[in-house]
């Protein structure tokens, strides 16, 4: 995705159907697992992909889950 397109989506929001927070979070683990397995997560869950781009809170949840699963669940210990 180009920088210009990212900027436009930030300002205008992405096009297409949006899963919303509740529905997106219900399948976020499946989205992350698909992405890490090399499957086309955005194609498998297009509504979630659109929502992650549009919602900063859900994008933060996605990025955190992605990092945690990618690390094998070895998050920071306090």
C-alpha positions, 0 to 999 in steps of 0.5 A: 500500500502506498503512503498516499493511499494510507493517508487517504484511508486515514482521512476518509476511512477505508472503503468496503464493508466494516465488521465493527469492533464486536464482530471483528474481535470475535474472529481476530484470533483467526485473522492473526493465525491465518496471517501468520500461516501465510494465508490471505487473512484480508481476503478470508476476512475482508470486513475485519481487514477494513475495520482494522484499518479504520479503528485505531483501538482494534488495530492496536489489539490486532498488532498486540495479538500478532506480536504475542502469537508471533513470539510464541506467547512469550510476552513481557513478564513483569 
